[in-house]
Amino acid sequence: MKKIVTYISAAAMLVLSAACQKNIVDDKPVQYGYLAFDEFSLGLDEELVTKATEANGIYSVQILDEEGGAVLKKTYSEVKNNGNKISLPAGNYTLVARSIDGDVPVAEFEQPVYGVSKDFSITAGETTPLGELTCTLVQCKVTVAYSDEFLATVTGAGSTKVSLTSGYPLEYALNADKTYEKSAGYFAVNGNTMEVVFSGNIDGKSQKMTKTFTGISARQWRQIKFVVKKNEQGQATFDILIQDLISDVTLNNDLKADENIIGEDPEAPKGDGGITLVPDYDAGCDEEITDLENMLIVPVETRDMAIMLKATVPNGVKKFSVDIASDNDGFVAAVAAADATHLDLVNPSAQNAIIFDVVPFPHGQELLGQTDIAFDLSAAQDAIINYKGSHTFNMIIVDNQGCRKEIPVTMVVE
């Protein structure tokens, strides 16, 4: 339901001169009339679920001449707190009101801009009233989501890039733990075409898909959703849909879409960049630890093992994360309480401090660019020994060239 928030009017500017004032330019008198603000007010249309900000003093009000030149520029509060009318030369004008002072951002997260424009004419010796104007969203709002079935196919980090203006995309991150960016992007509408580009790891392969949608305009909320579908051979693939269209104008929901067929991402780096994670025997690692990608046995309380590991990243670390999983529900609950199901070791959260006391992973910005990283995970046994079962720490390393490798380290408590 449309909710119109209307603000008390009776706003105007200082009277600049008397009606019918004459200036002599090339012997031709310039005739003046009035623009009246007695009934002028700004309202806001909140029909989109975008929660419009209130029209207040920071709203910019401009009057433009036929050539687009600014004749007058005030804030909304200045308009309200001055006289009842201004005088302007006879002619055609446009009033523009906007919730920001300046240009509409090309593409920004959570930066909605509301505005309205109205053409009017000034007749010599007469008064032109403005009346009530309603501000609406001047951008296109875009959100990105993924179906549960699609998320089940995700096997690594990725992203969705959306752009309405070429060269100015917003990137919606899709994380390896299947969480994703849910913020709304707001795009200046410089055309009617939107490009959506997905790059990510699906079913263990680096995949890329591009799809374009037409019929884009201001005051729309385009809700992009990724879903699984079957191709002609019956194999599972995916599609990019405009799930819903919410707008305060009637539109044709039959959107034209052009797409590139899903396939290997040609821009994805080839190989793993020589990334390795191995037992560090030189640092004193227990000799019986030999194969990290199978099982790392944690003995009973009678003997602690020396768990010394070394990561080698020839091109330098860009991202380093750990996904933690277990077949022990108690262990899973303990990890979740520390917000550690997915650990970003380069940018850990404050809640992650608890897990680092238990499993002392190296972490922090100092990891960036490192080529050799030592792990001493021996202390992890003190807590893990209390949880029977198989506990997997999936190390995900991305280097500065974009090469990526996942290395699982599994600890088994019998």
Salt bridges, closest charged atoms under 4 A:
ASP45 OD2 - LYS2 NZ 3.48
GLU46 OE1 - LYS3 NZ 3.81
ASP101 OD1 - LYS73 NZ 2.84
ASP239 OD1 - LYS211 NZ 2.72
ASP248 OD1 - ARG219 NE 3.04
GLU259 OE2 - LYS211 NZ 3.77
GLU267 OE2 - LYS208 NZ 2.90
ASP272 OD2 - LYS405 NZ 3.51
ASP286 OD2 - ARG303 NH1 2.98
GLU288 OE1 - ARG303 NH2 2.82
ASP323 OD1 - HIS342 ND1 2.48
ASP372 OD1 - LYS310 NZ 4.00
GLU406 OE2 - ARG404 NH2 2.78
